[in-house]
Amino acid sequence: MSQHGPSATTALRRGWTTGSCATAAAKASFAALHDGGFPDPVTITLPGGRQVAFALAEAGRDGDAAQAGVVKDAGDDPDVTHGALVRARVRLLPAGSGVRFRAGEGVGTITRPGLPLPPGEPAINPVPRQMIRAALAEIAGGREPDAEVTLSVPGGEKLAERTLNGRLGIVGGLSILGTTGIVVPFSCAAWIDTIRRGIDVARAMGLDHVAGSTGNVSEVAVQALHDLHEVALIEMGDFAGGLLKYLRDHPVPRVTVAGGVAKMTKLGQGRLDLHSARGSADMAALAAVAQQAGGDAGLGAAIMQANTVAQAFGLASDAGVAMGDAIARQAWGVAAEVLRGSGTLLEIVLFDREGRLVGRSDFAGVDVAHSRNLLR
């Protein structure tokens, strides 16, 4: 999933969540059992009150059950489930059963604590469940019916390999997601939600140390550095601010923030969104750090002319100047300000493109020494 998309001036088409598609398929299936026919298109009400219609890709009866499917359209968002078939099979249950949910082909099952639903439950999130219950109740005259709803996404287990479901303890397939019912292209809401759920699961499992990383190289390197459980690894991408703000309100004893030299330099310069579209590193400020770390004026001038931060680090290394630790201390100060009040011990580590450690701050308590100038 891309973390940032086209500029705000580009007109992008919105799409529908798997939860919306599942609601439409379930409503059509229940309508066939209740009224004798499949509505096509089928209209559902989103959590915000908007009504939208979905065409059915398939519909049919199977004994005492009815089944319908909707093809997910994620609009212009690069969603892994775009084009997938979301299928709902509904059968009636004895009076007093209420609505029950089951995971069919390609829909995962929760196996770890910390998610919005307990282990053993199908990975159908609370809002889609509420949407489905409301849609079925609409057909049943306003009362919750007695029905079993089985959701499936053919091929979903393979698609789930491209998500972080496995790390979160969701096995066997995808999650049925959505809070508004609408996919906003490049909104990054799903990425931020995954960061939060990763922290929730780590806390629920009693892990005392988590590490947020900017990419695969830094994730592999920090796991090896601290011998961390896979659940402790939080893929924050460019969203350092999103990670740190959630950890401030949902703290763990120890936090490591790991990344490449360019992104950690930007963090050290006060940026919490590390994407290149949000600005590049200040090379003059980096040159000043190099000189404070023992470099001469010539090194400073060369760094100011460097094309990339990686090139600047190479120049510093050739000059025998350990710039990485200084950047790590700067980044620690910025991150500590965000974590202030959490009681967390914080560490920053920098890795080069080969995963070699090139900079590190000490673990320190953010509430003991929180000023960004204190460790410089």
Backbone torsions as a table, in degrees:
resi	resn	phi	psi	omega
1	MET	NA	127.6	177.1
2	SER	-70.1	142.5	-176.4
3	GLN	-86.2	-27.1	177.2
4	HIS	-140.9	143.1	-176.2
5	GLY	-112.4	-153.2	179.8
6	PRO	-60.2	169.3	-177.9
7	SER	-65.7	164.7	-176.7
8	ALA	-64.8	-18.4	-179.0
9	THR	-81.9	-10.9	179.5
10	THR	-80.9	128.7	179.5
11	ALA	-78.3	116.4	-178.7
12	LEU	-116.0	140.4	-177.6
13	ARG	-85.3	130.9	177.9
14	ARG	-79.6	162.1	-179.4
15	GLY	-132.8	-164.0	-175.1
16	TRP	-122.3	142.7	179.6
17	THR	-73.5	164.6	173.9
18	THR	-61.9	-31.3	177.6
19	GLY	-63.5	-40.3	177.8
20	SER	-65.9	-44.3	179.7
21	CYS	-62.7	-41.8	179.6
22	ALA	-64.8	-38.3	178.6
23	THR	-63.4	-44.3	179.0
24	ALA	-62.4	-44.3	-179.4
25	ALA	-65.3	-40.8	-179.9
26	ALA	-67.7	-40.6	-179.6
27	LYS	-64.5	-43.1	179.0
28	ALA	-62.5	-40.7	-179.4
29	SER	-66.4	-43.8	179.9
30	PHE	-67.4	-36.2	177.8
31	ALA	-61.2	-37.5	178.7
32	ALA	-64.0	-37.8	178.1
33	LEU	-73.1	-36.6	-173.6
34	HIS	-83.3	-41.5	-172.8
35	ASP	-112.1	-13.3	177.7
36	GLY	97.2	-2.7	-179.9
37	GLY	-148.9	154.9	178.6
38	PHE	-88.2	118.8	173.0
39	PRO	-70.0	130.4	-179.0
40	ASP	-149.2	107.4	7.4
41	PRO	-74.9	162.7	178.8
42	VAL	-111.3	134.1	-175.9
43	THR	-102.9	133.7	176.4
44	ILE	-125.1	164.1	177.6
45	THR	-108.5	124.2	178.9
46	LEU	-76.2	163.4	-178.9
47	PRO	-54.9	-30.2	179.2
48	GLY	-82.6	-2.1	177.8
49	GLY	102.4	-10.5	-179.9
50	ARG	-73.1	140.6	176.9
51	GLN	-102.7	133.6	-179.9
52	VAL	-135.3	151.9	-177.2
53	ALA	-112.7	142.8	179.7
54	PHE	-124.1	135.0	173.0
55	ALA	-81.1	144.5	178.3
56	LEU	-86.5	135.0	175.8
57	ALA	-88.8	-22.6	178.1
58	GLU	-157.5	155.8	177.3
59	ALA	-162.3	142.3	178.8
60	GLY	-176.9	160.4	177.2
61	ARG	-101.7	147.7	179.0
62	ASP	-142.1	88.5	-177.7
63	GLY	64.1	-120.2	-179.5
64	ASP	-90.1	11.2	-178.7
65	ALA	-122.1	157.9	173.2
66	ALA	-126.6	149.6	-174.8
67	GLN	-139.1	137.3	177.0
68	ALA	-142.3	156.9	-179.9
69	GLY	-136.9	147.7	178.2
70	VAL	-128.5	134.9	176.4
71	VAL	-83.5	125.5	-178.4
72	LYS	-72.2	130.4	174.3
73	ASP	-114.8	108.0	-178.8
74	ALA	-88.7	11.2	-178.1
75	GLY	66.4	-135.2	-178.7
76	ASP	-96.5	12.2	177.2
77	ASP	-83.2	137.1	179.4
78	PRO	-78.0	61.3	-175.4
79	ASP	-84.2	137.1	-178.3
80	VAL	-66.0	-20.2	-178.5
81	THR	-96.3	4.2	178.3
82	HIS	-59.6	128.6	-179.8
83	GLY	86.8	-3.5	179.8
84	ALA	-77.4	150.8	175.4
85	LEU	-87.3	124.7	175.8
86	VAL	-106.0	118.1	-171.2
87	ARG	-117.2	140.7	175.2
88	ALA	-125.2	130.8	174.8
89	ARG	-115.1	123.7	-175.4
90	VAL	-120.9	134.0	172.1
91	ARG	-135.5	150.1	-177.3
92	LEU	-77.1	148.2	-179.9
93	LEU	-119.3	166.2	177.1
94	PRO	-59.7	153.3	-180.0
95	ALA	-54.5	137.3	179.5
96	GLY	91.0	-2.1	-178.5
97	SER	-76.9	-30.6	-174.6
98	GLY	73.3	-167.1	178.2
99	VAL	-92.5	127.4	178.0
100	ARG	-119.1	145.6	-176.6
101	PHE	-114.5	141.2	176.1
102	ARG	-132.3	150.9	175.0
103	ALA	-93.5	121.7	174.3
104	GLY	-97.1	-160.7	-179.4
105	GLU	-54.5	129.1	173.0
106	GLY	80.0	2.4	175.0
107	VAL	-110.0	130.6	-171.7
108	GLY	-78.5	169.4	175.5
109	THR	-122.3	138.6	-178.6
110	ILE	-78.6	131.1	-179.3
111	THR	-122.8	-8.1	-178.3
112	ARG	-123.4	150.8	177.4
113	PRO	-74.9	165.6	174.8
114	GLY	107.3	-17.1	178.0
115	LEU	-85.5	168.8	-176.9
116	PRO	-62.2	-16.1	178.9
117	LEU	-124.1	153.8	-175.3
118	PRO	-77.8	161.5	175.4
119	PRO	-55.0	143.1	-178.8
120	GLY	98.2	-18.5	-180.0
121	GLU	-83.0	149.4	171.8
122	PRO	-64.9	147.4	-176.6
123	ALA	-79.5	64.0	175.5
124	ILE	-115.1	107.1	-169.4
125	ASN	-64.4	162.1	-175.2
126	PRO	-57.5	-42.8	-177.5
127	VAL	-65.6	-47.4	174.2
128	PRO	-57.2	-36.1	176.6
129	ARG	-61.8	-44.5	178.9
130	GLN	-63.4	-40.7	179.5
131	MET	-62.5	-43.3	-178.9
132	ILE	-66.6	-43.7	178.6
133	ARG	-59.1	-44.2	-178.8
134	ALA	-66.0	-38.9	-179.6
135	ALA	-66.0	-40.8	179.0
136	LEU	-70.2	-38.1	178.8
137	ALA	-63.9	-33.4	178.1
138	GLU	-59.2	-41.4	179.5
139	ILE	-73.5	-32.9	-175.6
140	ALA	-87.0	17.9	175.7
141	GLY	79.4	24.9	174.9
142	GLY	97.3	-5.7	178.5
143	ARG	-107.9	153.5	177.9
144	GLU	-71.1	125.2	-178.9
145	PRO	-79.9	177.1	176.0
146	ASP	-106.6	103.5	-173.2
147	ALA	-154.8	147.1	173.5
148	GLU	-101.4	126.9	-179.4
149	VAL	-114.7	115.3	177.4
150	THR	-108.3	120.6	-179.3
151	LEU	-103.2	138.9	-179.3
152	SER	-136.4	150.9	170.7
153	VAL	-134.6	95.4	179.8
154	PRO	-53.7	129.1	-176.2
155	GLY	83.0	3.2	-175.9
156	GLY	-66.0	-30.8	179.3
157	GLU	-64.1	-38.3	177.3
158	LYS	-69.7	-43.0	178.3
159	LEU	-61.1	-34.7	-177.6
160	ALA	-64.9	-20.6	177.0
161	GLU	-64.9	-19.7	179.1
162	ARG	-93.0	7.3	177.3
163	THR	-117.7	-179.5	177.4
164	LEU	-97.9	18.6	-179.1
165	ASN	-56.8	-42.3	-178.7
166	GLY	-59.0	-42.1	179.8
167	ARG	-66.4	-33.1	179.3
168	LEU	-79.4	-5.8	179.7
169	GLY	86.8	23.3	175.1
170	ILE	-101.5	111.1	-172.7
171	VAL	-112.1	149.0	174.0
172	GLY	92.2	-1.9	178.4
173	GLY	157.1	-159.4	-174.4
174	LEU	-84.8	169.2	168.9
175	SER	-99.6	146.1	172.2
176	ILE	-92.4	112.3	-165.8
177	LEU	-117.4	171.6	171.8
178	GLY	133.8	136.4	175.0
179	THR	-116.1	-30.9	177.5
180	THR	-109.1	-14.4	-174.9
181	GLY	88.3	-9.8	-174.5
182	ILE	-116.5	138.2	172.7
183	VAL	-96.9	118.3	175.9
184	VAL	-94.9	117.2	-175.2
185	PRO	-55.7	132.3	174.8
186	PHE	58.4	25.5	179.7
187	SER	-76.1	-18.6	179.0
188	CYS	68.1	10.4	-179.3
189	ALA	-61.2	-39.1	-179.2
190	ALA	-66.4	-37.7	179.6
191	TRP	-64.2	-48.4	179.7
192	ILE	-61.4	-40.5	179.2
193	ASP	-63.1	-38.7	178.7
194	THR	-65.3	-39.2	175.2
195	ILE	-58.1	-46.9	-178.1
196	ARG	-65.2	-43.8	-179.5
197	ARG	-66.1	-35.1	176.7
198	GLY	-61.8	-42.1	177.3
199	ILE	-66.2	-41.1	179.7
200	ASP	-59.9	-44.6	-179.3
201	VAL	-66.1	-42.5	178.8
202	ALA	-60.6	-42.9	178.6
203	ARG	-64.9	-43.2	-179.0
204	ALA	-63.9	-29.9	178.8
205	MET	-84.0	-1.2	177.2
206	GLY	78.3	18.7	178.8
207	LEU	-72.3	136.1	-176.2
208	ASP	-101.4	5.0	-177.2
209	HIS	-148.6	122.6	174.0
210	VAL	-122.6	155.4	-179.6
211	ALA	-131.4	121.1	173.3
212	GLY	-92.7	132.7	-177.5
213	SER	-126.7	154.2	-178.7
214	THR	-85.9	-17.6	-178.3
215	GLY	-170.2	-176.2	-173.6
216	ASN	-65.8	-41.0	-178.1
217	VAL	-60.8	-48.7	-178.7
218	SER	-69.4	-31.2	178.3
219	GLU	-66.1	-47.1	179.0
220	VAL	-62.1	-40.8	-177.2
221	ALA	-68.5	-42.7	-177.8
222	VAL	-72.7	-30.1	175.7
223	GLN	-64.3	-42.5	178.2
224	ALA	-67.3	-37.5	-178.3
225	LEU	-61.8	-41.3	-174.1
226	HIS	-113.2	1.7	-178.7
227	ASP	53.0	55.2	-174.0
228	LEU	-88.3	147.8	170.8
229	HIS	-64.7	148.1	-177.5
230	GLU	-60.8	-30.1	179.5
231	VAL	-68.5	-23.0	178.5
232	ALA	-74.8	-10.3	-177.1
233	LEU	-91.0	116.4	-177.7
234	ILE	-111.4	114.8	-179.7
235	GLU	-81.4	92.3	-175.9
236	MET	-83.2	-18.3	-176.6
237	GLY	59.4	-127.9	179.6
238	ASP	-89.3	-2.1	-170.8
239	PHE	-94.3	61.2	177.3
240	ALA	-61.0	-40.3	179.2
241	GLY	-63.1	-42.0	178.5
242	GLY	-61.6	-41.3	177.2
243	LEU	-63.8	-51.7	-172.4
244	LEU	-67.8	-39.0	-179.0
245	LYS	-66.9	-37.7	178.6
246	TYR	-70.4	-37.6	177.6
247	LEU	-67.8	-30.8	176.4
248	ARG	-60.6	-40.7	-177.7
249	ASP	-89.9	-16.6	179.7
250	HIS	-134.3	69.4	-167.1
251	PRO	-73.9	155.9	167.6
252	VAL	-124.7	159.2	-174.8
253	PRO	-59.2	-40.6	-176.1
254	ARG	-133.2	137.8	179.8
255	VAL	-132.0	130.7	170.7
256	THR	-113.6	132.4	172.3
257	VAL	-108.6	121.3	-173.0
258	ALA	-123.2	141.9	177.7
259	GLY	-171.2	176.2	176.1
260	GLY	-74.2	170.1	-172.8
261	VAL	-64.3	-37.0	-176.3
262	ALA	-68.5	-47.7	-177.0
263	LYS	-70.7	-36.2	178.0
264	MET	-71.1	-29.6	173.8
265	THR	-64.4	-42.4	178.8
266	LYS	-66.3	-37.1	174.9
267	LEU	-61.3	-44.1	178.4
268	GLY	-62.4	-25.0	178.3
269	GLN	-91.5	11.2	171.2
270	GLY	99.4	5.1	-178.3
271	ARG	-93.5	132.0	177.8
272	LEU	-102.0	-15.6	170.2
273	ASP	-105.3	113.7	-168.2
274	LEU	-95.6	5.7	-177.5
275	HIS	-69.1	147.3	-178.5
276	SER	-62.0	-28.2	180.0
277	ALA	-67.6	-18.1	-179.7
278	ARG	-92.4	8.5	176.9
279	GLY	120.6	154.6	180.0
280	SER	-98.5	169.8	179.4
281	ALA	-67.8	149.8	177.2
282	ASP	-83.1	105.0	-174.7
283	MET	-70.7	-29.5	177.1
284	ALA	-66.0	-41.7	178.1
285	ALA	-65.9	-36.4	178.0
286	LEU	-66.6	-38.7	177.2
287	ALA	-61.9	-39.1	179.0
288	ALA	-64.2	-39.3	177.7
289	VAL	-62.2	-42.3	-180.0
290	ALA	-60.7	-39.9	-180.0
291	GLN	-71.3	-37.1	176.6
292	GLN	-65.0	-27.5	-179.9
293	ALA	-85.0	4.0	175.8
294	GLY	116.9	-1.5	179.2
295	GLY	-76.8	158.4	179.3
296	ASP	-93.5	179.8	-177.8
297	ALA	-62.9	-32.0	179.0
298	GLY	-64.1	-40.7	177.1
299	LEU	-65.0	-42.0	179.0
300	GLY	-59.1	-43.9	179.8
301	ALA	-65.1	-40.4	179.6
302	ALA	-64.5	-40.3	179.5
303	ILE	-65.0	-37.8	179.5
304	MET	-64.3	-23.6	178.5
305	GLN	-95.3	-3.9	-177.6
306	ALA	-67.6	148.1	-179.1
307	ASN	-81.2	-29.0	-177.4
308	THR	-138.6	162.7	175.4
309	VAL	-65.5	-38.4	178.9
310	ALA	-59.9	-40.8	177.3
311	GLN	-63.9	-40.5	179.3
312	ALA	-62.7	-40.9	177.6
313	PHE	-64.3	-36.5	177.3
314	GLY	-63.9	-42.2	177.8
315	LEU	-61.9	-42.7	180.0
316	ALA	-64.8	-41.9	179.7
317	SER	-62.8	-42.8	178.9
318	ASP	-61.7	-29.0	-179.8
319	ALA	-88.7	2.3	179.4
320	GLY	75.3	23.5	-178.5
321	VAL	-105.2	122.1	-179.7
322	ALA	-87.0	84.3	-176.5
323	MET	-79.1	-23.9	-174.2
324	GLY	-60.7	-42.5	-179.5
325	ASP	-64.5	-36.4	179.3
326	ALA	-66.2	-41.3	177.3
327	ILE	-65.5	-40.1	178.6
328	ALA	-60.6	-40.5	178.9
329	ARG	-66.9	-38.7	176.3
330	GLN	-62.6	-47.9	-179.9
331	ALA	-62.3	-37.1	176.6
332	TRP	-56.8	-44.9	-178.3
333	GLY	-60.4	-43.4	179.8
334	VAL	-65.7	-47.3	-179.3
335	ALA	-65.0	-37.6	-178.9
336	ALA	-63.4	-34.9	177.4
337	GLU	-61.4	-39.1	180.0
338	VAL	-70.4	-38.6	-176.7
339	LEU	-82.3	-3.7	-174.7
340	ARG	-52.5	131.6	-178.2
341	GLY	97.4	-7.7	-175.5
342	SER	-88.7	-18.1	-175.7
343	GLY	73.0	16.5	-174.7
344	THR	-84.1	147.6	166.6
345	LEU	-91.7	128.0	-172.4
346	LEU	-118.9	142.6	176.1
347	GLU	-137.6	144.7	173.3
348	ILE	-119.3	133.8	176.0
349	VAL	-131.1	141.6	179.0
350	LEU	-114.8	137.4	176.9
351	PHE	-127.1	148.0	174.6
352	ASP	-83.9	-175.6	-173.9
353	ARG	-67.4	-17.3	177.1
354	GLU	-94.6	2.6	179.4
355	GLY	84.2	14.6	177.7
356	ARG	-83.7	138.7	179.3
357	LEU	-70.8	122.4	-178.1
358	VAL	-124.5	0.7	178.2
359	GLY	-170.5	144.0	-176.5
360	ARG	-158.9	136.4	170.3
361	SER	-97.3	161.6	173.1
362	ASP	-74.6	152.9	167.2
363	PHE	-64.3	130.5	177.8
364	ALA	-148.1	150.9	-179.8
365	GLY	-77.1	127.2	-175.3
366	VAL	-69.3	-20.4	179.9
367	ASP	-93.7	-5.8	175.4
368	VAL	-93.8	-39.1	-177.4
369	ALA	-140.5	81.3	-172.6
370	HIS	-98.9	-11.9	-178.6
371	SER	-69.0	135.8	-178.6
372	ARG	-68.6	-10.8	178.4
373	ASN	-95.7	-14.3	-168.2
374	LEU	-65.2	-36.8	-175.0
375	LEU	-98.9	9.5	-178.8
376	ARG	-79.2	NA	NA
